Amino acid sequence: MAKIRVVVVDDSALVRSLLTEIINQQPDMVCIGAANDPLQAREMIRELNPDVITLDVEMPKMDGLEFLSRLMKLRPMPVVMVSTLTEQGADTTLRALEMGAVDFVAKPRIGVSSGLKALGTEIVEKIRIASQARVRRHVAAAPTPTAVRTPEGGTSAAPNANSFSRLSTEKIICIGASTGGTEAIKEILVELPADAPAIVITQHMPPGFTTSFAARLDSLCRIRVQEAVDGQRILPGHAYIAPGGKQFSLARSGANYVAVVDDSPPVNRHKPSVEVLFKSCARVLGPNAIGVMLTGMGGDGGAAMKEMLDAGSHNIVQDEASCVVFGMPKVAIQHGAASEVLPLKSIAKALLERLQSAGVRHRI
C-alpha cells in the first residue's frame, strides 16, 4: 500500500523537526518535505504533490489563513491546521475549517517538544483521516443571515426569514458530528427559525475550542447557541454544545429536561462522546427526540442512535456524497439507525417539515 505523503509547513524549525519525526515513525506515512513559510510550501506542493499538508496558522511572509484560502481555491487538498491553544487561535482555526481545512491539532503554548510528542497519536490519526477526506474547491459563501436580537436579549427571525409558526416545541433535535462537523452543524443551524425546538449537540472538539465555536454560531443563527452548563434547563429556541473535554447528556427534572455536564471517562475514546449524549436521548426523550448524525470519522454514536430509533425517535443521517468523512454516518446506517439518509443541504428543510407536521398534529 502506498504511504500517505505529507508536507509540513511551520515557521518553527523545532516543530518542523518534531512533526517530521512523528510522521516518519509511522509505517503508513512519510514526510516528503518541510517548509518554513507558505511561499516555500507552494513550490513544494507543486513539485512533490503531497496527499496531505499540515499548516501552521501563524507564519511570516503570508498568513496561514491567506495561504489556505488560495490553496483551496486553486488546488484543493486535505489540510490539517496546527493551531495554538488560545482564544484567538480557536477563532482562527474555526475560520480555517470554514475555508476547507479538514481538521486541526492544538499545539501547546509551553513545552512544545514534549507536548507535540504527547500529541503524536492524535496528529497521525488526523493525517490518516485527512488523507481519506472529500475535499472540495472553496468558494466564498453567500453572506449568512445574522441573528436579530430583541432589546430584551431574546431572538427574532432575521428579515425575510421563513416563518414556521407551528413548529413542535415538544421535540428536541439531537446532533452528533466529528470531522467536517463544524461547517455541517452551521449549515443546519443557520436555517432554523427563532422558534425552533431545543437542540443538543456533541461535536468532537478539544477544550478551549467549543467556547469559540458556540460564540461563532450564536452570532450567525436566529436561535441562541451556547456551551452546555451542568444543571441548566433545555429550552426551545436554544442550542447547547457539549464543552470540549467534558461529557454531555440529558436528564429529566420534573417536567423539564436539563443538561448534565460532567468529567466522566472517555467513551469510544471521545470526550465529549456522541454515544453518551445519544444514549441519554434514547432513555430520557424517547419519541420526543429527532436524531441527526453528521460527517465524522469512526463509529461514535452509531449504536446509541439505534437505541434512539428503538425508543421512538426519527433519525436523519447525512449521506456519503456530502460528508467530509463518511465514518459515523456509515456506522449508524449499518446499525439500522437511520429513518432517512439525506444530503447535508436537505437536512434543515427535512427537520422543519417534520417539526411543522408534528406541531400541527399536536395542536389538532
C-alpha positions as CSV (number, residue, x, y, z in Angstrom):
1,M,0.0,0.0,0.0
2,A,1.3,3.4,-0.9
3,K,2.3,5.6,2.0
4,I,0.5,8.9,2.8
5,R,2.8,11.6,1.6
6,V,2.9,14.6,3.9
7,V,4.3,18.1,3.6
8,V,4.8,20.0,6.9
9,V,4.5,23.8,6.9
10,D,5.6,25.6,10.0
11,D,7.9,28.6,10.7
12,S,9.4,26.8,13.8
13,A,12.4,24.6,13.0
14,L,11.7,22.6,16.2
15,V,8.1,22.0,15.3
16,R,9.0,21.0,11.7
17,S,11.6,18.6,13.1
18,L,9.2,17.1,15.6
19,L,6.4,16.7,13.1
20,T,8.7,15.1,10.6
21,E,9.9,12.6,13.2
22,I,6.4,11.8,14.3
23,I,5.2,11.2,10.7
24,N,8.2,9.2,9.6
25,Q,7.8,6.8,12.6
26,Q,4.5,5.6,11.1
27,P,4.6,2.6,8.7
28,D,1.9,4.1,6.5
29,M,3.1,7.7,6.0
30,V,6.2,9.7,5.1
31,C,7.1,13.4,5.4
32,I,8.3,14.3,1.9
33,G,9.1,17.9,2.7
34,A,9.1,20.6,5.4
35,A,8.6,24.3,4.5
36,N,9.3,27.2,6.8
37,D,6.8,29.6,5.1
38,P,3.9,29.4,2.6
39,L,6.0,30.6,-0.3
40,Q,8.4,27.7,0.1
41,A,5.4,25.4,0.7
42,R,3.8,26.5,-2.6
43,E,6.8,25.3,-4.5
44,M,7.0,22.0,-2.6
45,I,3.3,21.3,-3.2
46,R,3.8,22.0,-6.9
47,E,6.9,19.7,-7.2
48,L,6.0,16.9,-4.7
49,N,2.2,16.7,-5.0
50,P,1.6,15.6,-1.4
51,D,-1.5,13.8,-0.2
52,V,-1.9,15.9,3.0
53,I,-0.2,19.1,4.4
54,T,0.0,20.2,8.0
55,L,-0.2,24.0,8.1
56,D,0.7,26.4,10.9
57,V,-1.8,29.2,11.4
58,E,0.7,32.0,12.2
59,M,3.7,32.3,9.8
60,P,5.8,35.0,8.2
61,K,5.6,36.3,4.6
62,M,2.0,35.1,4.2
63,D,-0.6,34.4,6.9
64,G,-1.6,30.7,7.2
65,L,-5.3,31.6,6.5
66,E,-4.4,33.6,3.4
67,F,-2.3,30.7,2.1
68,L,-5.1,28.2,2.9
69,S,-7.7,30.4,1.1
70,R,-5.6,30.5,-2.0
71,L,-4.8,26.8,-1.8
72,M,-8.4,25.7,-1.5
73,K,-9.4,27.9,-4.5
74,L,-6.6,26.9,-6.8
75,R,-5.5,23.4,-5.7
76,P,-7.9,21.9,-3.1
77,M,-6.2,19.3,-1.0
78,P,-6.5,17.8,2.6
79,V,-5.1,20.2,5.2
80,V,-4.6,19.7,8.9
81,M,-4.2,23.0,10.7
82,V,-1.7,23.3,13.6
83,S,-3.2,25.9,15.9
84,T,-2.3,27.5,19.2
85,L,-4.5,26.7,22.2
86,T,-5.7,30.3,22.8
87,E,-9.0,32.1,22.2
88,Q,-7.5,33.9,19.2
89,G,-6.1,30.6,17.9
90,A,-9.5,28.9,18.3
91,D,-11.2,31.7,16.3
92,T,-8.6,31.4,13.6
93,T,-9.0,27.7,13.5
94,L,-12.7,27.9,13.0
95,R,-12.2,30.3,10.1
96,A,-9.7,27.7,8.6
97,L,-12.4,25.0,8.9
98,E,-14.8,27.3,7.1
99,M,-12.2,27.7,4.3
100,G,-12.0,23.9,3.8
101,A,-9.3,22.6,6.3
102,V,-10.2,19.0,7.2
103,D,-9.2,19.2,10.9
104,F,-6.8,20.7,13.3
105,V,-4.4,20.0,16.1
106,A,-3.9,22.4,19.0
107,K,-0.2,22.6,19.9
108,P,0.8,23.6,23.4
109,R,1.9,27.1,24.2
110,I,4.7,25.8,26.5
111,G,6.7,22.6,26.4
112,V,6.3,22.3,22.7
113,S,8.7,19.4,22.3
114,S,7.1,17.2,25.0
115,G,3.6,18.5,24.2
116,L,3.8,17.6,20.5
117,K,5.3,14.2,21.2
118,A,2.4,13.5,23.6
119,L,0.0,14.5,20.7
120,G,1.8,12.2,18.3
121,T,-1.1,9.6,18.1
122,E,-3.7,12.3,17.6
123,I,-1.6,14.1,14.9
124,V,-1.0,11.0,12.8
125,E,-4.6,9.8,13.2
126,K,-5.9,13.2,11.9
127,I,-3.4,12.9,8.9
128,R,-4.8,9.5,8.1
129,I,-8.4,10.8,8.3
130,A,-7.5,13.8,6.2
131,S,-6.0,11.6,3.5
132,Q,-9.4,9.9,3.1
133,A,-11.5,13.1,3.2
134,R,-13.5,14.6,0.4
135,V,-12.1,18.0,-0.3
136,R,-13.9,20.5,-2.4
137,R,-12.8,23.7,-4.1
138,H,-13.6,26.5,-1.7
139,V,-15.9,29.2,-3.0
140,A,-16.7,32.2,-0.8
141,A,-20.1,31.6,0.7
142,A,-23.0,33.9,0.4
143,P,-23.5,36.1,3.4
144,T,-25.1,34.2,6.2
145,P,-28.2,35.9,7.8
146,T,-27.1,37.1,11.2
147,A,-29.3,36.8,14.3
148,V,-31.6,39.6,15.2
149,R,-31.7,40.2,18.9
150,T,-34.6,41.9,20.7
151,P,-33.9,44.6,23.3
152,E,-34.8,42.1,25.9
153,G,-32.0,39.9,24.8
154,G,-34.2,37.3,23.0
155,T,-34.1,36.3,19.4
156,S,-36.3,37.1,16.5
157,A,-36.2,35.9,12.9
158,A,-34.0,37.8,10.6
159,P,-35.6,39.9,7.9
160,N,-37.2,37.8,5.1
161,A,-36.7,34.6,7.1
162,N,-39.2,31.9,6.6
163,S,-41.9,31.7,9.3
164,F,-42.8,28.4,10.8
165,S,-45.4,29.4,13.4
166,R,-46.5,25.8,14.1
167,L,-43.2,24.1,14.9
168,S,-43.4,21.5,17.6
169,T,-41.5,22.6,20.6
170,E,-42.2,19.2,22.3
171,K,-39.3,17.7,20.3
172,I,-35.6,18.0,20.9
173,I,-33.1,17.8,18.0
174,C,-30.0,15.7,18.9
175,I,-27.0,16.2,16.7
176,G,-23.7,14.2,16.6
177,A,-20.7,15.1,14.5
178,S,-16.9,14.9,14.2
179,T,-14.5,15.6,11.3
180,G,-16.2,18.2,9.0
181,G,-18.9,18.7,11.5
182,T,-18.4,22.3,12.4
183,E,-19.4,23.5,9.0
184,A,-22.2,20.9,8.7
185,I,-23.7,22.0,12.0
186,K,-23.5,25.6,11.0
187,E,-25.3,24.9,7.7
188,I,-28.2,23.3,9.5
189,L,-28.5,25.8,12.4
190,V,-28.5,29.0,10.3
191,E,-31.6,27.7,8.6
192,L,-33.6,27.3,11.8
193,P,-36.0,30.0,13.0
194,A,-36.0,31.5,16.4
195,D,-39.0,29.4,17.5
196,A,-37.2,26.1,16.7
197,P,-37.2,23.4,19.4
198,A,-34.2,22.9,21.6
199,I,-31.1,21.4,20.0
200,V,-28.4,19.4,21.8
201,I,-25.1,18.8,20.0
202,T,-21.9,16.8,20.6
203,Q,-19.1,17.8,18.2
204,H,-15.7,16.2,18.8
205,M,-13.6,19.1,19.9
206,P,-10.9,19.7,22.5
207,P,-11.2,22.1,25.5
208,G,-11.0,25.8,24.6
209,F,-12.4,25.5,21.1
210,T,-16.1,24.8,21.8
211,T,-16.5,28.2,23.5
212,S,-15.4,30.0,20.3
213,F,-17.5,27.6,18.2
214,A,-20.6,28.3,20.2
215,A,-20.0,32.1,20.1
216,R,-19.4,31.9,16.3
217,L,-22.7,30.1,15.8
218,D,-24.6,32.4,18.2
219,S,-23.5,35.4,16.0
220,L,-24.9,33.7,12.9
221,C,-28.1,32.0,14.0
222,R,-31.6,33.2,14.9
223,I,-31.6,30.7,17.8
224,R,-29.3,31.2,20.8
225,V,-26.2,29.0,20.8
226,Q,-24.1,28.3,23.9
227,E,-21.9,25.7,25.6
228,A,-23.9,23.5,27.8
229,V,-23.8,24.1,31.5
230,D,-24.5,21.4,34.1
231,G,-28.0,21.7,35.5
232,Q,-29.4,24.3,33.1
233,R,-32.8,23.8,31.6
234,I,-33.0,22.8,28.0
235,L,-35.2,25.4,26.3
236,P,-36.8,25.9,22.9
237,G,-35.0,28.4,20.7
238,H,-31.6,27.4,22.1
239,A,-28.8,25.1,21.0
240,Y,-26.5,23.6,23.6
241,I,-23.0,22.3,22.6
242,A,-21.0,19.8,24.6
243,P,-18.0,21.5,26.2
244,G,-14.7,20.2,24.9
245,G,-13.1,17.7,27.4
246,K,-16.5,17.0,29.2
247,Q,-19.3,14.5,28.7
248,F,-22.7,15.9,27.9
249,S,-26.0,14.2,28.4
250,L,-29.7,14.9,29.2
251,A,-31.8,14.2,32.3
252,R,-35.3,14.8,33.4
253,S,-36.2,17.1,36.3
254,G,-39.9,17.1,36.9
255,A,-41.5,18.5,33.7
256,N,-38.2,19.8,32.4
257,Y,-35.2,18.5,30.6
258,V,-31.8,19.5,32.0
259,A,-28.2,19.3,30.9
260,V,-25.7,17.0,32.6
261,V,-22.1,18.1,32.1
262,D,-19.5,16.0,34.0
263,D,-16.0,14.7,33.9
264,S,-16.8,11.1,33.4
265,P,-14.3,9.0,31.3
266,P,-14.0,9.0,27.5
267,V,-16.4,6.7,25.6
268,N,-15.2,5.3,22.2
269,R,-12.0,7.3,23.0
270,H,-14.0,10.6,22.9
271,K,-14.8,13.2,25.4
272,P,-17.3,14.5,24.6
273,S,-18.8,11.4,23.0
274,V,-21.9,11.2,20.8
275,E,-22.6,7.8,22.3
276,V,-23.1,9.4,25.8
277,L,-25.5,12.1,24.5
278,F,-27.5,9.8,22.3
279,K,-27.9,7.1,24.9
280,S,-29.4,9.7,27.3
281,C,-31.6,10.9,24.5
282,A,-33.0,7.4,23.9
283,R,-33.5,7.0,27.7
284,V,-34.9,10.4,28.5
285,L,-36.6,11.7,25.3
286,G,-37.9,8.6,23.6
287,P,-40.3,9.6,20.8
288,N,-39.6,13.3,21.5
289,A,-36.2,13.1,20.0
290,I,-35.1,13.7,16.4
291,G,-31.6,12.3,15.9
292,V,-29.1,13.7,13.3
293,M,-25.8,12.1,12.6
294,L,-23.4,14.2,10.5
295,T,-20.0,13.7,9.0
296,G,-17.2,12.2,11.1
297,M,-14.5,9.5,11.3
298,G,-15.1,6.4,13.3
299,G,-18.3,5.0,14.7
300,D,-19.1,7.0,17.8
301,G,-22.8,7.2,18.5
302,G,-24.0,4.7,15.9
303,A,-25.2,2.0,18.4
304,A,-26.8,4.6,20.6
305,M,-28.6,6.1,17.6
306,K,-30.2,2.7,17.1
307,E,-31.3,2.8,20.7
308,M,-32.9,6.2,20.0
309,L,-34.8,4.7,17.0
310,D,-36.0,1.8,19.0
311,A,-37.2,4.3,21.7
312,G,-39.3,6.1,19.0
313,S,-37.1,8.8,17.6
314,H,-37.0,9.8,14.0
315,N,-33.3,9.8,12.8
316,I,-31.7,11.6,9.9
317,V,-28.2,10.5,8.7
318,Q,-26.1,12.5,6.3
319,D,-25.4,10.8,3.0
320,E,-21.9,9.7,1.8
321,A,-21.6,12.2,-1.1
322,S,-22.0,15.3,1.2
323,C,-19.8,14.0,4.1
324,V,-16.2,15.1,4.5
325,V,-15.7,11.7,6.1
326,F,-18.4,9.0,5.8
327,G,-17.5,7.2,9.1
328,M,-20.0,7.9,11.8
329,P,-23.0,8.1,9.4
330,K,-21.9,4.8,7.7
331,V,-21.8,3.0,11.1
332,A,-25.2,4.5,12.1
333,I,-26.7,3.1,8.8
334,Q,-25.0,-0.3,9.4
335,H,-26.7,-0.4,12.8
336,G,-30.1,0.2,11.2
337,A,-30.4,3.5,13.0
338,A,-31.4,5.7,10.0
339,S,-35.0,6.7,9.3
340,E,-33.8,8.6,6.3
341,V,-30.5,9.3,4.6
342,L,-30.2,12.8,3.2
343,P,-27.6,15.2,1.7
344,L,-26.5,17.9,4.1
345,K,-28.3,20.7,2.1
346,S,-31.6,18.9,2.6
347,I,-31.4,18.2,6.4
348,A,-32.6,21.5,7.7
349,K,-35.6,21.5,5.4
350,A,-36.4,17.9,6.4
351,L,-36.2,18.9,10.1
352,L,-38.5,21.9,9.6
353,E,-41.1,19.9,7.6
354,R,-41.2,17.2,10.3
355,L,-41.4,19.7,13.1
356,Q,-44.1,21.6,11.3
357,S,-46.1,18.4,10.8
358,A,-45.7,17.4,14.4
359,G,-46.7,20.9,15.5
360,V,-49.9,20.7,13.5
361,R,-50.8,17.3,14.8
362,H,-50.0,18.4,18.4
363,R,-52.4,21.3,18.1
364,I,-55.2,19.4,16.4
